[in-house]
């Protein structure tokens, strides 16, 4: 019997893994919930003093008990705030302290999670702002709920406990990868003032590059090829993201006309000095010749 001819369409399976999107996290929206943000008074309400004591003496054995005490104290403090017995500074300190105690408890009890802790952890969702455009680099997520493997590239020796939803830097409310219990993403609690934190999105090499759109004037991110060598690796074929002027030119606008109009508008202004006009024009030309992604280094 003759062997059958087998035809298959396996584009995503064959080529998806050749490309990885790497983006830094720019901001955590609950970043203020850190001990360094506390503004403790010389004299505090008794419940604030008790929260300070709970936080300083928390350990693996007492964490669950102290967590319950902290949650009770927070409810009582909120009631006192509503009645006018404590001020906004006290309320802020209470929120920060309870938030810190919850995070410490989740870390200490990570190997023995009860249903209560799992629900509490899910309620602690963090919003991570990433320097990327979902519409440009992950359009299949937005268009047909394609899930791309996502993981942090830092702190791989530490447990990731924060349920994460990801926000991009476009102005569109659809530029979000929400936390899902079916495909949950957990990330780390990081201090972005002191350290960098990068995420990797994998299997994006099949259709994302061709489907990506210049939504909000975001072009493709800067690209490069990584070649594995006997001694390590080499970075080759670097391709910088297009400038803002190039993007608007691709959309049918005349970049020279844009610059001329900017110069004429500045020249006719009577509200700024000649030096300010020159400085402003230099900055505008600089920004227009850079790409639209946020610069995280000098």
C-alpha positions as CSV (number, residue, x, y, z in Angstrom):
1,X,0.0,0.0,0.0
2,X,1.3,3.4,-0.9
3,X,2.2,5.8,1.9
4,X,-0.4,8.6,2.3
5,X,0.4,12.2,1.6
6,X,0.0,14.1,4.8
7,X,-0.5,17.9,4.7
8,X,-0.5,20.0,7.9
9,X,-0.7,23.7,8.8
10,X,1.6,24.0,11.8
11,X,2.9,27.6,11.4
12,X,2.5,28.6,15.1
13,X,3.9,25.3,16.3
14,X,7.0,25.6,14.1
15,X,8.0,29.2,14.4
16,X,6.2,30.7,17.4
17,X,9.1,30.1,19.8
18,X,11.7,31.9,17.8
19,X,10.7,35.3,19.2
20,X,10.4,36.6,22.8
21,X,9.0,40.0,23.8
22,X,11.0,41.4,26.7
23,X,9.7,44.5,28.5
24,X,10.5,46.3,31.8
25,X,7.9,47.0,34.5
26,X,7.6,50.7,34.9
27,X,5.2,51.0,37.9
28,X,3.3,49.0,40.5
29,X,0.1,50.7,41.4
30,X,0.2,49.8,45.1
31,X,3.9,50.8,45.4
32,X,3.0,53.2,48.2
33,X,2.1,50.2,50.4
34,X,5.6,49.9,51.8
35,X,7.0,50.4,55.2
36,X,9.1,53.3,54.0
37,X,5.9,55.1,53.2
38,X,4.7,55.1,56.8
39,X,4.4,58.5,58.5
40,X,4.2,57.5,62.1
41,X,3.4,60.2,64.7
42,X,5.0,60.6,68.0
43,X,1.7,59.8,69.6
44,X,-0.6,57.3,67.8
45,X,-4.0,55.7,68.4
46,X,-3.7,52.5,70.4
47,X,-4.7,50.3,67.4
48,X,-1.9,51.8,65.3
49,X,0.6,51.0,68.0
50,X,-0.8,47.4,68.1
51,X,-0.4,47.1,64.3
52,X,3.2,48.3,64.6
53,X,3.8,45.6,67.2
54,X,2.1,42.9,65.2
55,X,4.3,43.8,62.2
56,X,7.5,43.8,64.1
57,X,6.9,40.5,65.9
58,X,5.3,38.6,63.0
59,X,6.8,35.1,62.4
60,X,5.8,31.7,60.8
61,X,4.1,30.5,64.0
62,X,1.9,33.5,64.8
63,X,1.4,34.8,61.2
64,X,-2.2,33.6,60.8
65,X,-3.3,34.8,64.3
66,X,-1.6,38.2,63.7
67,X,-3.2,38.4,60.3
68,X,-6.7,38.1,61.8
69,X,-5.9,40.6,64.5
70,X,-4.6,43.1,61.8
71,X,-7.7,42.7,59.7
72,X,-9.9,43.3,62.8
73,X,-7.9,46.4,63.7
74,X,-8.2,47.8,60.2
75,X,-12.0,47.5,60.3
76,X,-12.1,49.2,63.7
77,X,-9.8,52.0,62.5
78,X,-11.9,52.6,59.4
79,X,-14.9,52.9,61.7
80,X,-13.1,55.4,63.8
81,X,-12.1,57.4,60.7
82,X,-15.7,57.5,59.5
83,X,-16.7,58.8,63.0
84,X,-13.9,61.5,62.9
85,X,-11.8,60.0,65.8
86,X,-8.7,59.5,63.7
87,X,-7.3,61.5,60.8
88,X,-6.2,60.7,57.3
89,X,-2.6,60.1,58.3
90,X,-3.7,57.4,60.8
91,X,-5.9,55.8,58.2
92,X,-3.0,55.8,55.7
93,X,-0.6,54.2,58.3
94,X,-3.3,51.5,59.0
95,X,-3.7,50.6,55.4
96,X,0.1,50.4,54.8
97,X,0.7,48.3,57.9
98,X,-2.1,45.8,57.2
99,X,-1.0,45.5,53.6
100,X,2.5,44.8,54.7
101,X,1.3,42.2,57.3
102,X,-0.8,40.5,54.6
103,X,2.2,40.2,52.2
104,X,4.4,38.9,55.0
105,X,1.8,36.3,56.0
106,X,1.3,35.1,52.5
107,X,5.1,34.6,52.2
108,X,5.5,32.8,55.5
109,X,2.4,30.6,54.9
110,X,3.1,29.9,51.2
111,X,3.5,26.2,51.7
112,X,0.4,25.8,53.8
113,X,-2.3,27.9,52.1
114,X,-5.8,27.7,53.4
115,X,-8.9,28.6,51.4
116,X,-9.0,31.8,53.4
117,X,-5.4,32.7,52.4
118,X,-6.0,31.8,48.8
119,X,-9.0,34.2,48.7
120,X,-7.0,36.9,50.4
121,X,-4.1,36.4,47.9
122,X,-6.5,36.7,45.0
123,X,-7.8,40.0,46.4
124,X,-4.3,41.3,46.5
125,X,-4.1,41.7,42.8
126,X,-1.4,44.1,41.6
127,X,-1.4,46.2,38.5
128,X,2.0,46.1,36.7
129,X,2.5,48.8,34.1
130,X,4.7,47.5,31.3
131,X,6.7,49.5,28.6
132,X,4.9,47.8,25.7
133,X,1.8,47.9,23.5
134,X,-0.5,44.8,23.6
135,X,-2.0,45.9,20.3
136,X,1.4,46.1,18.6
137,X,3.2,43.1,20.1
138,X,0.4,40.8,21.4
139,X,-2.5,41.5,19.1
140,X,-3.8,37.9,19.2
141,X,-4.4,38.3,23.0
142,X,-6.6,41.3,22.3
143,X,-8.2,39.8,19.2
144,X,-8.9,36.2,20.2
145,X,-7.8,35.6,23.8
146,X,-4.6,33.8,22.8
147,X,-2.6,33.1,25.9
148,X,1.1,33.7,25.7
149,X,3.4,32.1,28.2
150,X,4.6,34.9,30.5
151,X,7.1,34.9,33.3
152,X,9.4,37.3,35.2
153,X,13.1,37.3,34.1
154,X,14.2,38.3,37.6
155,X,13.9,36.8,41.1
156,X,13.6,33.3,39.7
157,X,14.9,31.9,43.0
158,X,12.1,33.5,44.9
159,X,8.4,32.6,45.0
160,X,6.1,34.9,43.0
161,X,3.0,35.5,45.1
162,X,1.3,38.6,43.7
163,X,-1.7,37.9,41.4
164,X,-0.9,40.2,38.5
165,X,-2.8,42.1,35.8
166,X,-0.7,43.8,33.2
167,X,-1.3,47.3,31.8
168,X,0.4,48.6,28.7
169,X,1.3,52.3,28.0
170,X,-1.4,52.9,25.4
171,X,-4.4,55.1,26.4
172,X,-6.8,52.3,25.5
173,X,-8.7,50.5,28.3
174,X,-8.3,47.3,26.3
175,X,-4.6,47.4,26.7
176,X,-4.7,45.1,29.7
177,X,-4.0,41.5,30.4
178,X,-6.3,40.8,33.3
179,X,-5.7,38.3,36.0
180,X,-7.5,35.0,35.3
181,X,-8.1,32.1,37.6
182,X,-8.0,29.8,34.6
183,X,-4.6,31.0,33.5
184,X,-3.2,32.8,36.5
185,X,-0.1,34.9,36.5
186,X,1.8,35.5,39.7
187,X,4.7,38.0,39.9
188,X,6.9,39.4,42.6
189,X,6.5,42.3,44.9
190,X,9.4,44.6,43.9
191,X,10.7,48.0,44.7
192,X,11.2,49.7,41.4
193,X,13.0,52.6,42.9
194,X,15.9,50.3,43.8
195,X,15.8,47.4,41.2
196,X,14.7,46.6,37.7
197,X,12.1,44.0,36.9
198,X,11.6,42.6,33.4
199,X,9.0,40.2,32.0
200,X,9.2,37.8,29.1
201,X,6.3,37.0,26.7
202,X,7.0,33.8,24.8
203,X,5.7,32.1,21.6
204,X,5.1,35.5,20.0
205,X,7.0,34.7,16.7
206,X,4.2,33.3,14.6
207,X,1.7,36.0,13.7
208,X,2.2,38.9,16.1
209,X,4.9,40.6,14.1
210,X,2.7,40.8,11.0
211,X,-0.6,41.5,12.8
212,X,0.8,44.2,15.1
213,X,-0.8,47.7,14.5
214,X,0.6,51.2,15.2
215,X,-2.1,51.8,17.8
216,X,-1.5,55.1,19.6
217,X,1.6,55.5,17.3
218,X,3.5,52.5,18.8
219,X,5.6,50.9,16.2
220,X,7.3,47.5,16.6
221,X,9.6,47.4,19.6
222,X,13.4,47.5,19.1
223,X,14.5,44.1,17.9
224,X,17.7,42.0,17.8
225,X,18.9,38.5,17.1
226,X,20.6,36.4,19.8
227,X,23.1,33.9,18.5
228,X,24.3,31.2,20.9
229,X,28.0,30.6,20.7
230,X,30.4,28.2,22.3
231,X,31.5,31.1,24.7
232,X,28.0,32.3,25.4
233,X,26.0,34.5,23.1
234,X,26.2,37.4,20.7
235,X,23.7,40.2,20.0
236,X,23.3,40.8,16.3
237,X,21.0,42.5,13.7
238,X,19.8,45.2,16.0
239,X,16.8,47.0,14.6
240,X,15.7,50.1,16.4
241,X,12.0,50.9,16.7
242,X,10.9,53.6,14.2
243,X,10.8,57.2,15.3
244,X,7.6,59.1,15.8
245,X,8.3,61.1,12.6
246,X,8.7,57.9,10.6
247,X,5.5,56.4,12.0
248,X,3.4,59.5,11.1
249,X,5.1,59.5,7.7
250,X,4.0,55.9,7.2
251,X,0.4,57.1,8.0
252,X,0.5,59.5,5.1
253,X,1.7,62.7,6.8
254,X,4.7,64.8,5.5
255,X,7.3,64.9,8.3
256,X,9.0,67.9,6.8
257,X,5.7,69.8,6.8
258,X,5.2,68.9,10.5
259,X,8.6,70.3,11.4
260,X,8.0,73.5,9.4
261,X,4.6,74.0,11.1
262,X,6.2,73.5,14.5
263,X,8.9,76.0,13.7
264,X,6.4,78.6,12.4
265,X,4.2,78.2,15.4
266,X,7.1,78.7,17.8
267,X,8.4,81.7,15.8
268,X,5.1,83.4,16.0
269,X,4.6,82.9,19.7
270,X,4.7,86.1,21.8
271,X,4.7,84.3,25.2
272,X,8.2,82.9,25.2
273,X,11.7,84.3,24.7
274,X,13.9,83.5,21.7
275,X,16.0,81.2,23.8
276,X,13.0,79.3,25.0
277,X,11.8,79.0,21.4
278,X,15.2,77.5,20.4
279,X,15.3,75.2,23.4
280,X,11.7,74.0,22.8
281,X,12.4,73.3,19.1
282,X,15.5,71.3,19.9
283,X,13.6,69.2,22.4
284,X,10.7,68.6,20.0
285,X,13.0,67.5,17.2
286,X,14.8,65.2,19.7
287,X,11.5,63.6,20.9
288,X,10.1,63.3,17.4
289,X,13.2,61.5,16.2
290,X,13.0,59.0,19.1
291,X,10.6,56.0,19.2
292,X,7.4,56.2,21.2
293,X,8.3,53.8,24.0
294,X,9.2,55.2,27.3
295,X,12.9,55.7,27.9
296,X,14.0,53.9,31.1
297,X,17.7,54.8,30.9
298,X,19.7,58.0,30.0
